[in-house]
């Protein structure tokens, strides 16, 4: 069945293909919440100013087989990146990873397509075929070849290195953490909060309820980073809008998760993240430094783990970064790939970072 490529520039097309897009994500166990159409739509609403959409669609006569949501800066039209860049902890083209035909077509399109000088793909998870050095080498050698009935030539070359970035706790190791709140190191801090007022843990999944906490969450994150001598992402309006758009665009995907620890009617720790399939994505946590000695962030994480295990989740992905506190829980470290494509006499660079 012949495949056809379309390059879409109209952002309204997100709405047209949203169901097919999310169906592709749902059918692939390796794709994540960051791959959903709603995440890309929220990103575009928040950061799409002075950018141009380059939405690649590859389909046959019956269905869409691959979606690659590229964009470029108006000031740099030949440099393309995937939507989600700098806000998605994983990024990917959307396709069935076992569909080698569409993957070959994707590389053939990149090799033949004019109008781009460089394509950057960041944070491609190790499960994706796009992060496979052997597969990339197959499509990037400077040779001619006959592949599945079509004649092609690639002028691309490849080099790569590996670097670990994302930590997670999986399956049995995850289940073994269910009773963390009963451990004496956690219990002593929980007891302090309870002896000095009312301590409550809340887990919210509905966007309308999360919205009521969002301003306090952002303010808490700003105060935390001011205390650290840094700058919170919520000091910029576009990032505030992005989180508000996430509530709007993902409300029907049953993926949103907001956890908070409330002490005497005041939030002392909070987390904005995602639930997808059997995983928890630990996306954006923060805590109140005024009670730091009593570990509100660590207590909240213990409650999140206990709640998640009880609900049947089997993994918590701590996402980008291998901070020291994450190492206490980690049972697995996942690699991500950073790819740089270029054509002509330049190199196709492949790096894992």
Phi, psi and omega in degrees: 000122185295147178254144181233139180254138174229141176245111187261136179246351183269115180300338178296344181290341175306316182295323183297321186251010187302319181293315178295322179300306183292330176296320176297319180294315183294330183278352181248113186292345182269344178280158192232184182298332180289345180273350183294150180301321181299324178295315179295322179294318178296318179298316182294320178298322184278323191237005187284352179298137180064024177232159178236134181286138174227073186271107181272126177240126172243125183216161171256196184289344186251327187202165173283133182251334180208140174231126176235100185277081179277161170212166174220155172285143177300330181279350184215066190293343182269357179253118185248145175223164176278137172304140186106346180310127179076356174238334177270127178284342166232149177222155183189158161282151186259110179194166174286118186297342178272357183274082183292332181296313182289330178293318175299321179294323178298313179292324177296320178298315180298321181293324186265334188291133172266167177103349175235146178252322176218145173234125179251127173242123183242147174059044175280120184295153186297337180287341183284138174302335180294342179261006182276115179301322182293317180293317180296323178297323180302321185263002185239003178287147182278081184203170172256153180198161176251113183240112175052043171094355177234148185265127183218161174226131177249134176251022186259148177234168189219140167220154184206159172212158184251143175212135182272143184224322189249125178257151179208164174237129192237148166045244186299320178298325179291313180299325181292347180266003187302324186260028179303323183295344179266350179292144188299327181293330177271321185298323183295325178284320176299318179298320180299313179299317183290327179286342182246023177149202182255125180245128181227143173249133179233140172236120183242142180237345182268132186301324182293330178280321179297322182304327180292339180258351193297317181297317179294322177299312181296319179296321178296319179296320179297315180295322179299314183286331173296320178296325179281350182084017180245195181236125177290146174298337182277007171282350178248133184299323183298327178285325174299315179298323181301314181292325176294322178291327176301317178299323182285314188278337183253008186296334181262001181266355180054048186237343185285146177211128175230123179245142176211150175251117184249123179239120182052045177066022178232133178287123178250350174199145182208159180213128173252118182209203186220150168246130179213121183056243184252022184237151168254131177254111184275090195269303185219097177263160172201164180208167183271115182291342181292340176239030184303325183296345179254016168052055180297324179295318180291322177297315179300317180300320178297319177294320179299315180297314180299314180298319183291317178298317180297331180273359175097006176287149186242359181206145168241120178263117181279356172064204192299132177102144178238056179301157186302318184295332180290330183297335181293337184250343192291134172242350183207143175240127184258138179270151172231154184251145172239119185244143174231118179258138168210163187240184179072224181273359177279176184259151164268113183259134178234120180226145174258117183205000000 
